[in-house]
Amino acid sequence: MYFEFVCGWCGEANVLYGEQAGFWGTKYELPEEWDCWSCDGTNVTPDGPWTEAD
């Protein structure tokens, strides 16, 4: 499933893929840190719940 996060450096939307973790499909694993595609700034993934990307 894809989740949308806003970069803390430039405010640009970023979409990350979350691997399903668990039998019922209600939990997902995302990287702890990710780099913005626009400014290359390193961001920390916030605690869930997360916004599902369109």
C-alpha positions in Angstrom: 0.0 0.0 0.0 1.2 3.5 -0.7 1.3 6.3 1.9 1.7 10.0 1.4 4.0 12.1 3.5 5.0 15.8 3.3 8.7 16.7 3.4 9.6 18.7 6.5 12.2 20.7 4.5 10.4 21.8 1.4 6.8 20.8 1.9 6.6 18.6 -1.2 4.4 15.5 -1.1 6.2 12.1 -1.2 4.7 8.7 -1.7 6.2 5.7 0.1 5.4 2.0 -0.3 4.5 0.2 2.9 5.1 -3.6 3.1 2.2 -5.5 4.6 3.2 -6.9 8.1 0.6 -9.2 9.6 -2.0 -11.7 8.6 -5.0 -9.3 8.4 -3.4 -6.6 6.3 -4.0 -3.8 8.8 -0.3 -3.2 9.7 2.4 -1.9 7.3 6.2 -1.5 7.6 7.8 1.7 6.3 11.4 2.8 6.4 12.3 4.8 9.5 13.9 7.5 7.3 13.4 8.6 3.7 14.8 11.1 1.3 12.6 13.7 -0.4 12.5 13.3 -4.2 12.4 17.1 -4.6 15.1 18.5 -2.2 16.8 15.3 -1.1 16.3 16.2 2.5 16.2 13.3 5.0 12.9 12.9 6.8 11.8 10.6 9.7 8.6 8.6 9.2 6.0 9.8 11.8 4.1 7.4 14.0 0.9 6.1 12.4 -1.9 6.2 11.4 -0.7 7.3 8.0 -2.6 8.9 5.1 -3.2 6.5 2.2 -2.0 7.9 -1.1 -4.5 8.4 -4.0 
